[in-house]
Structures are given as C-alpha cells and as structure tokens.
Amino acid sequence: MSKIVLPNDCANKQQVRKEIDRLDQGLIELFAQRHAYVTRMAEIKTDPQEAFDPERIEEVIKTLRARAVEHNLDEDQAELLWRTLIDWNINYEKGIIAARSNS
C-alpha cells in the first residue's frame, strides 16, 4: 500500500491525480455500501409513496450542510450533490417497490 500524500505535499499534477483516484475508489466503495442500505430500505417499504419523505430529506440536508462547513466544503455544492443522490434514490426505491407490488 502506498503512502497517502496530503494535498499541500503534492509536488506535481501526477501526485494530485493519484490521490484523487485513490479517494474516488474509496467513494465508490462507500456509495456501494450506501446503495445496499437504500436497496434494503426499498425492500422494507410497502408503498412507492413512502420513498419520498420531505421531512427526512430536509433533516438530512440540514445535517449535511453543517458537516460540510465543519470540513471546509462549500455547503451549497454539498447540498446539490446530496439532493441529486437523494432524488436518484427516491426513484430507485419507487421502482423496486412498484415492481414488487406488480408481481
């Protein structure tokens, strides 16, 4: 396993790209884990309308924005990314629930 190089310690574009690739691999693994939980949630829910929970969405976004600020990440950018992810998850859950209901 290679040593992690912190951003300010990267001497060239190649090092920066290598670290971004390393982080991207970790993100893919985390998204895959998250997706497994979303799939399980869709298996538990019984009505496609349950996939959209505005109160829960706003709770998640509020928490996310605070965490983004704590980590010096633009909270608007983080919110946009998460709302996109949430929208995708809602549609995915609705599809699974509807397919199960139609079988």
SULBEL-V162410 format. One record per pair of residues at least 24 apart in sequence whose C-alpha atoms are under 8 Angstrom apart, sorted by the first residue. I is the first residue (numbers start at 0). J is the second residue. Records with the same first field share a line. If there is no record, write none. Layout:
I = J, J
//
This chain:
37 = 88, 92
38 = 92
40 = 92
41 = 92, 93, 95, 96
42 = 95, 96
44 = 96
45 = 96, 100
46 = 93, 96, 97
47 = 92, 93, 94, 96, 97
48 = 93
50 = 89, 90, 92, 93
51 = 89
56 = 85
//
